Amino acid sequence: MSSLNIIVLAAGNSTRLKSEKTKVLHPICGRPMLDYVLAAAKSLKPKSIALVLGHGRESVVEHLKVQGAHKNFLKLAHQKERRGTAHAAMTGLKALGSISGRVLILSGDVPLIETATLRALLRITGKKALGLVTALLPDPQHYGRILRDETGRIYGIVEEKNANAAQRQINEINAGIYCVQADFLKASLKKIRANAKTKEFYLTDLVSLAIQSDRDVAAHSLSNPHEIMGANTRAELAFLNLYAQDLLVGNHLAHGVGMQDPDGVYVDFGVKIGADSYLGSGVQLLGNTRIGTGCTIEPGCILHDSVLGNGVTVKAYSYLESCQVKARATLGPFARVRPDSVIGEGAKVGNFVELKKTHLGAGAKANHLSYLGDTKVGRGANIGAGTITCNYDGWHKFVTVIGDDAFIGSDTQLIAPVQVGKGAYVASGTTVTKRVPPGALAVSRVPQRNVADWARKKNLRNKKKPRAK
């Protein structure tokens, strides 16, 4: 098998998307379009990959650095002037250097192309000079049309803006994905001339050049044309998201995930969900979220970059971000768990509780109306309603430590940094400003004073309210 090199064309701008962000970084199900294409390319184990960049080049390079896929994985090429697809391919070819074998040319804004399709294209091309992907579309608007003779042999491709009325009626379109013998590509790119109307150099001219040199052109026709969908407008981007989402949701259903309303669930690419977990309507699972087996996520919950153990229940309208929830814990409804929080095994976080950078020990409970920030809560501890940790003095954040089996009464304020020892009690309404020893009771209250007959003497009930003027 001859060696394989790949060129990914990703120099397009976002004019019709009306966006400052370069097109290939627009996400499909939480993942930039370019990442899908690069993953498909890498799966073919090529000798090298050239990524041709133009508009928004710096942002793409920065994204690749974050992903750990910079120059050690790709050869970056800069198309300073946008002069068509053939000019872009020439730019990529120069970046590849001295190569032989076959060159696969992909589009960075066609994210759903499957590895199986690319392998089929490589197989059908074989030693032929050129192979390409085609598809039949009911509405082929904006795509180049495949021209065939009476025997079915491909003899050309015409871009829609250059097509005549009869050619625009053709439904077989060019997907913009090519497999080309390196020697033929090198020689042909030098022969391509600028289009008379657009002044651009088109890769589609490779077909006519192959025919002129009496070399065969192979075509792999897709049974599923959705694979080659691009996104030039916001409407097309939204449709691409919906289609990709249907694929993701269908895959999770096939692997044993229950859903109240599959059309009402949103799952990012890369999210993992264990079998027998159940998602309510309106659930959103974003980023690198991981859900264990047998979990229940009730309606309206949003989980972002969070990890749930087995048997976790997240009740309705809770929001979890960059946190870890261990097995059989229960959260919500209306709970908010902020980054770097860890909820221990079997712990409970109730309604209108907010946790920030807090570790809640196994079996601990914070059942309602509390805020715990920068807090370490021991196993089996109980946090009463209305408890808050005062962790910020306007300049610095401080830590509160609550020991195992401690009991924090309702309406307690813990002024960090402070510690409550193992098994200690804090009476309701207490403001804790210093360490509470293990097993001790902390109380800080103003003594209650009752004034007899105060209401009668004030005659508050019979006192007339002043008229509003």
C-alpha positions, 0 to 999 in steps of 0.5 A, spaced: 500 500 500 502 506 497 503 512 503 498 517 504 498 524 506 493 528 507 491 536 506 485 539 510 483 545 507 481 550 513 482 557 510 475 559 509 472 565 513 465 566 516 462 571 512 455 568 511 455 566 518 456 573 520 461 571 525 468 574 527 470 566 529 473 563 523 468 557 520 472 551 522 472 553 530 464 553 530 462 548 534 457 542 532 455 539 539 460 542 543 466 540 539 469 545 533 468 542 526 475 542 525 476 537 530 471 532 527 475 532 521 482 532 524 480 526 528 477 522 521 484 524 518 488 521 524 484 515 524 487 513 517 494 513 520 497 518 514 504 519 514 503 527 515 497 532 515 498 539 512 492 544 515 491 550 510 489 556 514 487 563 513 482 567 516 482 567 524 489 563 523 491 565 530 485 562 533 486 556 530 493 555 532 491 557 539 486 552 539 490 546 537 495 548 542 490 547 547 488 540 544 495 538 544 495 537 537 500 543 534 506 542 530 508 535 532 501 532 529 500 537 524 504 541 518 501 548 518 500 552 512 498 559 511 494 561 505 495 569 505 490 570 499 484 566 498 485 564 491 480 558 490 481 551 492 486 549 488 491 555 490 489 552 497 491 545 496 498 548 492 499 551 499 498 545 503 502 541 498 508 545 499 507 544 507 508 537 506 514 537 502 517 531 498 512 526 498 509 520 494 503 515 494 496 518 495 494 525 497 487 525 501 484 532 500 479 534 506 475 540 507 475 543 514 468 545 515 465 538 513 465 535 520 460 529 519 465 525 514 466 518 516 472 514 517 469 508 513 467 513 507 474 515 507 477 508 507 472 507 501 474 512 497 482 510 498 480 503 496 476 505 490 481 510 487 487 505 488 492 506 483 487 511 479 489 518 478 483 521 482 478 519 486 472 523 489 466 523 493 459 524 490 452 525 493 445 525 490 441 531 493 434 533 492 436 540 493 443 541 490 443 549 491 450 552 492 454 545 490 458 543 484 455 539 479 458 532 477 458 532 469 457 525 466 457 522 459 452 517 456 456 511 459 456 514 466 463 516 466 465 523 469 468 528 465 468 534 469 465 538 475 462 545 474 461 550 480 454 552 480 455 560 479 458 557 472 453 552 471 448 553 465 440 552 466 441 545 464 447 543 469 443 546 475 438 541 474 443 535 475 442 532 482 449 529 483 454 534 487 461 534 488 463 533 496 469 537 495 473 530 498 479 528 493 484 522 493 489 524 488 496 521 486 501 525 488 505 526 482 498 527 478 497 532 483 503 536 483 503 536 475 496 538 475 496 544 480 501 547 475 496 547 469 490 549 473 488 556 470 484 562 474 476 561 472 474 567 467 469 569 472 471 569 479 479 569 478 480 563 482 483 556 481 479 550 482 480 543 484 474 541 480 479 542 474 483 536 476 477 532 473 478 535 466 485 534 466 485 527 468 480 526 462 485 530 458 491 525 460 487 519 459 487 517 466 481 514 470 477 518 475 473 514 480 467 516 484 465 514 491 457 515 491 454 516 498 448 513 501 447 518 506 449 525 503 448 528 510 455 526 511 458 531 507 454 537 509 457 543 511 455 550 514 456 556 511 450 560 514 447 560 521 441 556 519 445 550 516 450 550 522 443 549 526 441 544 522 448 540 522 447 541 530 440 538 530 442 532 525 449 530 529 445 531 536 440 526 533 446 521 531 449 522 538 442 521 542 440 515 538 447 512 540 446 513 547 439 510 547 442 504 543 447 503 549 441 502 554 440 510 556 433 511 558 430 518 556 423 521 557 423 525 551 429 524 546 428 530 542 428 534 548 435 532 551 441 535 549 448 531 549 455 534 547 460 530 543 464 526 548 459 525 553 459 518 557 453 515 560 452 509 563 447 503 562 440 504 565 441 511 567 435 516 565 435 523 563 429 527 564 426 532 559 430 538 558 437 535 560 443 538 558 450 534 558 455 538 556 463 538 555 466 532 558 461 530 563 461 523 565 455 519 568 455 512 571 450 507 571 443 507 574 443 515 575 437 519 574 437 526 572 431 529 572 428 535 568 431 541 566 438 539 569 445 542 566 451 538 567 458 541 565 464 537 565 462 533 571 463 526 573 457 522 577 458 515 580 453 510 579 446 511 582 446 518 583 440 522 583 440 529 580 433 532 581 430 537 577 433 544 575 440 543 578 446 546 575 453 542 576 459 545 573 466 541 573 465 537 580 465 530 582 459 526 585 460 520 588 456 514 588 448 514 590 449 521 592 442 526 591 442 533 589 437 538 588 432 540 586 435 547 584 442 545 587 448 549 584 454 545 585 460 550 582 467 548 580 472 543 584 467 541 589 466 533 591 460 530 593 461 524 597 458 517 597 451 517 599 451 525 601 445 529 600 445 536 597 438 539 597 434 545 594 437 552 593 444 549 596 450 552 593 457 549 593 463 552 591 470 549 592 467 544 597 468 537 599 462 534 602 464 527 606 460 521 605 453 521 608 453 528 609 447 533 608 446 540 606 439 539 605 436 546 604 437 554 603 445 554 604 451 556 601 458 553 603 464 556 599 471 553 600 469 548 605 471 541 607 465 537 611 466 531 614 463 524 614 456 524 616 455 532 618 449 535 618 448 542 615 442 546 617 438 550 613 440 557 612 447 556 614 453 560 610 460 560 610 463 567 610 469 565 606 471 572 602 473 578 606 474 582 599 481 580 598 482 573 600 478 566 600 479 562 606 477 555 608 472 552 613 473 545 616 467 542 619 469 535 622 465 528 621 458 528 625 458 535 626 451 538 627 451 545 624 444 548 626 440 553 622 441 560 620 449 559 622 454 563 619 461 561 619 466 566 619 472 563 615 478 561 617 474 557 622 474 549 624 468 545 627 471 539 631 468 532 630 462 531 633 461 538 635 454 542 635 453 549 633 446 552 636 441 555 631 443 562 629 450 562 632 455 566 628 462 562 629 468 566 629 473 561 633 475 554 633 469 549 636 473 543 639 470 536 638 464 534 642 463 542 644 457 546 643 458 553 640 452 558 642 453 565 640 446 569 642 444 575 644 439 574 651 432 574 649 428 579 653 420 579 653 417 586 654 410 585 657 404 588 654 408 592 649 403 591 643 397 593 647 400 599 650 402 601 643 395 599 640 398 597 634 392 594 631 387 599 632 392 605 630 389 608 623 394 608 618 395 615 615 391 616 608 396 616 602 396 623 598 
